Amino acid sequence: MALEISNISKKFDDYVALHDINLTVGEHEFVCLLGPSGCGKTTLLRVIAGLLEADTGQLVFEGQDLSQTPARERNFGIVFQSYSLFPNMTVAQNIGYGLRIRNENKRIIDQRVSELLTLIKMSHLLDRFPWQLSGGQQQRVALARALAVDPRLILLDEPLSALDARVRNEMRQEIHDVQRRLGIPTIMVTHDQEEALMLADTIVCMNNGTIEQVGSPEDLYLRPLTRYVADFVGISNLLPTAWVQAHQPELMARRPAGEHDGLELCVRPEHIAVRSEANGPATVQSVTFLGNLCHVHIQWADRKFIVERRSRDGLHQGARVSLDIDPAQCCWVSC
């Protein structure tokens, strides 16, 4: 493992920002810390970077205890949401800054800057200043500057949240391609589930300073362990045990043993089939067209469902329908 995080905790006065965090990051792994604002993900990133000191616990990177290693000596590349480029320096000067302050040979700096400009596809803009660049271009320069010093670990703190949707999609692919090509272990903070699902080898879903679940994107989406994860990663239809017993008892066969109210059934919208039926038990409330798919909002007894379909297929508000739920496509989560 490249990084081992053991029993890390951090308090600010009476506020517990991190509680007993344990996590490992592999040699070439891309890890996303996912969660809402205030869940502790940025605090954890800053502890790893050495910008904050943990109250308890240990960080070990490539066998080295980092507790006595200041941030400047960890050789981690950090990219912030705000880019933090020097406005009076050109693109090339910004990228080479870290090497210059290390008194690196000019020939080596020029060669490294040239390589990185090619990598981020900005060789033609080397003499531009930050104010002459788009947001996406500035973020590419910030990433290249972090890579210039051959970091042992890359830390990304919400690097795409200030960009518009189209540029954000482009930058996701850029970051994905660069990280895969270089193989540098990377930890990225994000509140965007789509971003995490696209980029990560491993997602760490956080809540109130603790880790709710760690796993692959497929694990968290298809096999969430808790109601929180099922609700935060993607869209879920969550059904209490009593409701399932009353309306879909055949789905109880796979329910684990446990408290009656301690588990809920999680069904993703794309795993529900809708059939028009004159005397069906459910009613279509609305149909939302989203381009390549539709979200059908359905009321069944006292529960609201979201069903994903490729087209409206004649469904309309007020239509009576039946829902077919495949037990193999469901999972039970703790409340």
SVG drawing of the C-alpha trace seen along z (x, -y; Angstrom):
<svg xmlns="http://www.w3.org/2000/svg" viewBox="-59 -40 80 56">
<polyline fill="none" stroke="black" stroke-width="0.4" points="0.0,0.0 1.2,-3.6 -0.7,-5.2 -2.0,-3.8 -4.3,-5.9 -4.9,-4.5 -7.3,-5.8 -7.1,-9.4 -9.3,-11.8 -9.6,-15.6 -11.6,-18.0 -12.1,-21.8 -13.1,-22.8 -16.2,-20.6 -16.8,-19.8 -15.6,-16.4 -14.4,-16.7 -12.9,-13.3 -13.6,-10.2 -11.3,-7.1 -10.6,-7.1 -9.0,-4.0 -8.1,-3.8 -5.5,-2.5 -4.6,-3.8 -2.9,-1.5 0.2,-2.3 -1.6,-3.5 -5.1,-3.9 -7.5,-6.8 -9.5,-7.3 -12.5,-9.7 -13.6,-11.1 -17.3,-11.6 -19.8,-13.3 -21.8,-16.5 -20.3,-19.7 -19.2,-19.3 -18.7,-15.5 -14.9,-15.8 -13.5,-15.0 -11.5,-18.2 -10.3,-18.0 -9.0,-14.5 -7.3,-15.7 -5.6,-18.5 -4.4,-16.1 -2.9,-13.9 -1.2,-16.9 0.3,-18.0 -1.7,-21.3 -3.5,-20.2 -2.3,-18.1 -4.4,-15.1 -5.3,-14.8 -4.8,-11.1 -3.7,-8.4 -1.0,-7.7 -0.2,-8.3 2.3,-6.0 3.4,-6.6 5.5,-4.0 6.6,-2.7 7.5,-6.2 5.7,-7.6 4.6,-11.2 3.9,-12.5 7.2,-14.4 7.3,-15.3 6.2,-18.9 4.0,-19.5 6.8,-20.9 8.9,-17.8 6.2,-15.2 6.4,-15.9 2.7,-15.7 1.1,-17.6 -1.9,-19.6 -4.6,-21.1 -7.2,-23.4 -10.6,-24.5 -9.4,-28.1 -6.5,-27.2 -4.1,-29.5 -2.1,-30.4 0.4,-33.3 -1.3,-36.1 2.0,-37.8 3.5,-34.5 2.9,-32.9 1.6,-29.4 5.2,-28.1 6.4,-30.0 3.5,-28.8 4.2,-25.2 7.9,-25.5 7.6,-27.4 8.0,-24.4 11.2,-23.3 12.7,-26.8 12.3,-27.2 14.2,-23.9 17.0,-25.4 16.7,-22.9 18.8,-23.3 17.1,-25.6 17.5,-23.0 15.7,-20.4 13.0,-22.9 12.4,-23.8 12.3,-20.2 9.8,-19.2 7.6,-22.2 7.6,-21.3 6.6,-17.7 3.7,-18.8 2.5,-21.4 2.2,-18.6 0.5,-16.4 -2.2,-19.0 -2.4,-20.0 -1.5,-23.6 1.9,-24.0 0.5,-26.8 -0.4,-28.8 2.9,-28.7 3.3,-32.5 -0.3,-33.4 -1.1,-34.7 -3.8,-33.2 -6.3,-36.0 -6.1,-35.2 -7.2,-31.6 -10.6,-29.9 -11.4,-28.2 -10.7,-24.8 -7.3,-25.9 -6.4,-27.4 -7.2,-24.1 -5.0,-22.2 -2.1,-24.5 -2.7,-24.0 -2.7,-20.2 0.5,-20.5 2.2,-22.6 1.4,-19.9 2.8,-17.2 6.0,-19.2 7.8,-18.2 7.2,-14.4 4.9,-14.1 4.6,-10.8 0.9,-11.5 -1.6,-13.8 -4.3,-15.5 -7.2,-17.2 -9.6,-19.4 -12.9,-19.9 -10.9,-20.9 -13.8,-21.0 -16.6,-22.5 -16.0,-26.1 -16.3,-25.0 -19.5,-24.9 -21.0,-21.5 -19.5,-21.1 -15.9,-22.1 -16.3,-20.0 -17.0,-16.9 -14.0,-17.6 -11.7,-18.0 -12.9,-14.8 -11.7,-13.0 -8.4,-14.9 -7.7,-14.1 -8.7,-10.5 -6.4,-10.1 -3.4,-11.9 -3.7,-9.8 -3.9,-6.6 -1.0,-7.4 1.3,-8.5 0.1,-5.9 0.5,-8.3 -1.7,-7.5 -4.4,-10.2 -7.0,-11.3 -9.7,-13.6 -12.3,-15.3 -15.7,-15.8 -19.4,-16.1 -20.4,-15.1 -21.4,-11.4 -21.2,-11.3 -17.6,-12.6 -16.7,-9.9 -18.4,-7.1 -16.5,-8.1 -13.0,-8.7 -12.5,-6.5 -11.1,-3.0 -12.3,-3.3 -14.9,-5.6 -14.9,-6.5 -18.3,-7.7 -18.1,-10.0 -20.8,-11.2 -20.4,-13.3 -16.6,-12.7 -16.8,-9.0 -16.6,-6.5 -19.9,-5.0 -18.6,-2.6 -15.5,-2.0 -15.6,-0.2 -15.6,-0.3 -18.1,-2.5 -20.0,0.7 -20.1,1.7 -21.5,-1.6 -24.0,-1.9 -25.2,1.7 -24.5,2.9 -24.8,0.0 -24.6,1.1 -26.5,-1.8 -29.5,-4.0 -27.2,-7.0 -25.0,-5.5 -28.0,-4.3 -29.5,-7.8 -26.3,-9.7 -24.8,-7.7 -27.3,-7.7 -31.1,-7.7 -32.8,-5.0 -36.2,-3.8 -36.1,-2.9 -38.9,-0.7 -39.4,0.1 -39.7,3.8 -43.4,3.4 -44.2,1.9 -42.5,4.7 -44.3,7.3 -47.6,5.7 -47.2,5.0 -44.3,7.2 -43.9,10.1 -41.9,12.1 -39.0,9.6 -38.7,10.7 -36.9,13.9 -33.5,12.2 -33.9,10.1 -31.2,10.7 -32.2,11.5 -32.4,8.5 -34.7,6.0 -38.0,5.4 -37.3,1.7 -33.5,1.9 -33.4,2.7 -34.9,1.2 -35.1,2.5 -33.1,0.4 -34.2,0.5 -32.6,-1.6 -34.9,-3.3 -33.6,-1.4 -34.4,1.9 -38.2,1.4 -40.4,2.4 -43.7,0.5 -46.7,2.0 -49.9,0.1 -52.8,1.8 -56.3,0.5 -56.7,1.7 -53.0,1.5 -52.2,0.6 -50.0,-2.4 -50.6,-5.7 -48.3,-7.8 -47.8,-11.3 -45.6,-12.8 -43.1,-11.9 -39.9,-14.0 -38.1,-13.9 -34.3,-14.0 -33.2,-13.5 -31.8,-10.0 -34.2,-8.8 -37.3,-9.6 -38.0,-9.6 -41.5,-8.4 -42.8,-9.4 -45.2,-6.9 -47.4,-6.7 -48.0,-3.2 -50.0,-3.2 -48.1,-5.6 -44.8,-5.3 -43.4,-7.4 -41.2,-5.7 -38.9,-7.0 -38.6,-4.7 -36.1,-5.1 -37.2,-4.3 -35.8,-5.0 -39.1,-6.7 -42.5,-7.7 -44.1,-4.7 -47.6,-6.1 -47.3,-6.7 -49.0,-9.9 -50.2,-11.6 -53.0,-9.7 -52.3,-6.4 -52.8,-3.2 -49.8,-0.9 -48.2,2.2 -44.5,2.3 -42.3,5.4 -39.3,5.5 -36.7,8.2 -35.5,9.5 -32.0,10.2 -31.6,6.4 -32.4,5.3 -30.4,5.0 -31.2,4.5 -29.6,1.6 -29.3,0.7 -31.3,-2.4"/>
</svg>
